[in-house]
Amino acid sequence: MPLVKRITVKGGVVGIWQLSEKPGEFGSLQLSSADSAKLNKITYEKRQVEFLAVRALLSELTGDEYEIRYHPDGRPYLPNEKIEISISHSKDFVAIILNKNQAGIDIEVEGREINKIAKKFLSGYELLCIEESTDKERSLLLYWCAKEAIFKTTRHQGIDFRKQIAIKPFNVSADGTFYAVLTVGHKNIDLMLEYRFFKNNAVAWCVLDH
């Protein structure tokens, strides 16, 4: 079972699964009739593997089989459960965070040309902080991961990444924590993010601890 990482976090767990199987190599995985129907509609093999790997990872983390459903805005949820779930994919991995509180996760492969869209999701101050970083590429990647994870954490739609999510300066290392502020209306919400670099990927997550 290619579970790459299982990370215990406050209120839950993070899991990362490597996409190394073919669709027919998830033999022990039991899908609900609804999920089986969804799988049958997917024609692209990589999407089939991602679909199955997410459910295999969920089963590995919980020791049980769950059907994943989606809210109208696209957020995943587990029916009849008091566990929040967030899901992300990169080229070779899927990542899940399960938590008793609202949570979000994002995984991205290194080498993406995020700099082409940086001005669309980063403030002038954030761009300056990245420019002064000792590792500009990894710093930029983490800013992107962080803003995606925060967006997934909040229930609010139409969040302006550049204006409403502010990442506080931090030094990049192989793993660690950093902080951000999400502004919704007249309310500022302080958030802590955790991150890891591994196998040419970066993963970041945050939990909205009420």
Secondary structure, DSSP 8 states (H G I E B T S, - for coil): --EEEEEEETTEEEEEEE--S-GGG-TT----HHHHHHHHT--SHHHHHHHHHHHHHHHHHHSS----EE-TTS-EE-TT-S-EEEEEE-SSEEEEEEESSEEEEEEEETT--GGGTHHHHS-HHHHHHHHTSSSHHHHHHHHHHHHHHHHHH---SS--HHHHEEE------SEEEEEEEEEETTEEEEEEEEEEEETTEEEEEEEE--
